[in-house]
């Protein structure tokens, strides 16, 4: 550490790492590697943003497929370079819009997708062979990917040309988010079945986005986000290998999804440490031979949990700082939150401003002119080492418990996150952690426009769903769903009968129910 002997008060990051007032040469590791070369501390590409900017992928989805389609067209016209779809809770939970448990939630936090017809409307006029699409969906990820494939093929786009990412990270749902359906082990089968299916049928698709984002949103520290997410990633890799898949066949298509929080330097260090840790684990512990299997590619989203309903325009500044951290840390794609999201769904104006935030960073800030701009900083290099050390200690403990699935089933990860969330709330309540406009510099900020979802939306969506059911060949649907159930009871790849069922007209809820009949539903232990 530094030999500085000043008398300033102790400063710590959210992970409890002490930050020295000044850092000097002895604190810097001898080598951090070269950009584009293992262990990828300085980035996964040699030239990074000098040759290609990150994908600007604003998250959008609300109401009906037709309404969301209009927002997609507006964002693409404004310069967005990729699509990112938010689905409503019923779709995420495998419920059709007319299910009793879906009442009041249809189209509220994302777009309602019940059938192939909804997916057609969602991407109407958007050439799926030319855009990359990310879909934030987990328990029903195979279903939504198959619907996307069917729509692409209807457009004349071969599945081999479709590009994008499906989140498909079910483990973090048990830890932090809650939109699971089935117990962990059959859910892991669906994840690995998707890996195998995509490797054969949709080879350019990123088959999972292993997500630390929601773990951080639930209250984890940066070190916990890093450790728990990598532990989940290891679990997916091990499960796929146990299912007979070659690691060097599927690992290059794995991707990660990180949170960009408020502490700019800690976030940059987290991203750099994440790449280094994953490269070492995949090479030395898993035994992958292909350097692309060691490479961590990731999407980043700014921290929704930091947005405040008080003085909401302050969120513009928070988001800009968080987005800058993601870029300085070497992200491959980025979503910037809108300033009004603590109040409701983004308005068109706030969504465009969020996109403009990325564009200003990309084209006006100068940070894209060199690779890893903070690399070699005494502070950042020391912080990268420190956060890796904390994360590795947590990983070692998870490994001793039997891995991520065992740690989740025991409730250990969940308990750690709850403790960290409580500590952060305590510090905010006491004023130790300043939140501008909330516990300091509090003034009346007035009101901002809020997007309202039409209360008639749910009724109209249910009517479309019922018309869809009436128009299909019911006998063909029932036969196809029976094949899904039969395969679920056996060992075959589930995506093939699921694709046939969806093509025949089965709904998201019906396919999910076929799986529920065999797998059951998850009931948390605590």
Secondary structure, DSSP 8 states (H G I E B T S, - for coil): ----------EE-TT--EE-S---GGGS-S----TTSTT-TT-SSSSGGGT---EE--EE--BSHHHHHHHHHHHHHTT--SEEEEB-HHHHTT--TTSGGGTTTTTSSSB---SHHHHHHHTTT--TTT-EEEEE-STTHHHHHHHHHHHHHHTT--GGG-EEEE----HHIIIII----S-HHHHHHHHHHHHHHHHHH-TTEE-EEEE-HHHHHTT--HHHHHHHHHHHHHHHHHHHHHTT--HHHHGGGEEEEEEE-S-HHHHHHHHHHHHHHHHHIIIIII---SHHHH---EEEEE-GGG--STTTTHHHHHHHHHHHHHHHTT-SEEE---TTTTTSS--HHHHHHHHHHHHHHHHHSSGGGSSSTTTT-HHHHHHHHHHHHHHHHHHHHHHHHTSHHHHHHTTHHHHHHHHHHHHHHHHHHHTSS--BTTTBS-------------TTHHHHHHHHHHHHHHHS-HHHHHHHHHHHHHHHHSSS-HHHHHHHHHHHT--HHHHHHHHHHHH-------
